[in-house]
Amino acid sequence: MENIYFDHAATTLTDPLVVEAMLPYFTEEYGNPSSLHERGLHAKKAVTEARMKIAELLHCKPTEIFFTSGGTEGDNWVIKGSCFGRLKKKGHIITTAIEHHAVLHTCRFVEQLGFDVTYLPVDEKGGISLVDLNRAIRPDTFLISIMYANNEVGTLAPIGEIAEIAHKRGIAFHTDAVQAIGHFEERMDASGITFLTASAHKFGGPKGIGFLYMKEGTVLTPLMHGGAQEQQLRSGTENVPGIVGMAKALEIADAGREERENHVRELRDYFANRLLNEVPRCQRNGDAEECLPGILNVSFLGIQASSLLVFLDMAGIHCSGGSACSSASSEPSHVLKAMGLSQAWLEGSIRFTLSWQNTREQVDYAAEKIKEYVEKLRKQNPGWERR
């Protein structure tokens, strides 16, 4: 069996129907949406209709949807844009220790500008304490940024409760929902969320396009200046094919979502049970209940994850050691470290992320290969149990 893809949290296959919807805007309707001639107006209409479709699926107003290049830009825009509007008076931001680096590195940047940031700890499952959140709030707290679902272990944050706390205290609430969008029905009109960021390639769309939901009436300083596109808040010629493809991908993700998510959840739990019952000295990381349907993070004691990944790749099984965005780093996962894993467990952690396209036959094949390779690697590491 070859080419088993268990890395859907890194990126997903662009749905063939999405590609089909995008193609005319590369070849026939390639006009610039800012041009006033017929071809430009056709492109502008496509952008407008895509914005309306996304707003419809998220239960919000089209004017609350802003197109970006992806989750990283959206996260940067929310944090920097919120800070740039208050450079004189500064203030305080709350986030968590397990955010994506697009949030963590941006928070480190604004700290250099004089802003204070609190990084909330997490428990052994990757969950935050609402008590800790309430205690961290100060009179000058102006932004809370907490991810909807963690990209390495899948643990879900109590978004509704966080939004309620933020709203009662008059604080803007941003959630990085890059991993969550497409998996759950979102009602932005009743969510209490101020900002939400998303990226199309995580839910069957193309790479290089995303969106930011910004609640009506919110003020955010632009990062991109130029032609005043996106309601004069985000300049740059619109990525028309990407925008059309993203709207189509979200529409497909919304249709039949419950059936697909149940399939993925059952497959992931079956995979987890096989590994936990058949591979000695391994553990599941994250919350097994309050989590994304498809993410399974497992640590195998006595091995190096990089070695196991090489063996699995040679067997046609594609997975990762954590976030794809930090795969070039030799540092252990900041998420698992924050959850309290020891070095021995950190070294052998693998992230498997499944989708509705995966099958039980693929999981069975992968489980057998993992058993074989873990045993082989442990034999090459004498004394691992003692250490």
Secondary structure, 3 states (H helix, E strand, C coil): CCCEECECCCCCCCCHHHHHHHCHHHHCCCCCCCCCCHHHHHHHHHHHHHHHHHHHHHCCCHHHEEEECCHHHHHHHHHHHHHHCCCCCCCEEEEECCCCHHHHHHHHHHHHCCCEEEEECCCCCCCCCHHHHHHHCCCCEEEEECCCECCCCCEECCHHHHHHHHHHCCCEEEEECCCCECCECCCHHHCCCCEEEEEHHHCCCCCCCEEEEECCCCCCCCCCCCCCHHHHCCCCCCCHHHHHHHHHHHHHHHCCHHHHHHHHHHHHHHHHHHHHHHCCCEEEECCCCCECCCEEEEEECCCCHHHHHHHHHHCCEECECCCHHHCCCCCCCHHHHHCCCCHHHHHCEEEEECCCCCCHHHHHHHHHHHHHHHHHHHHCCCCCCCC
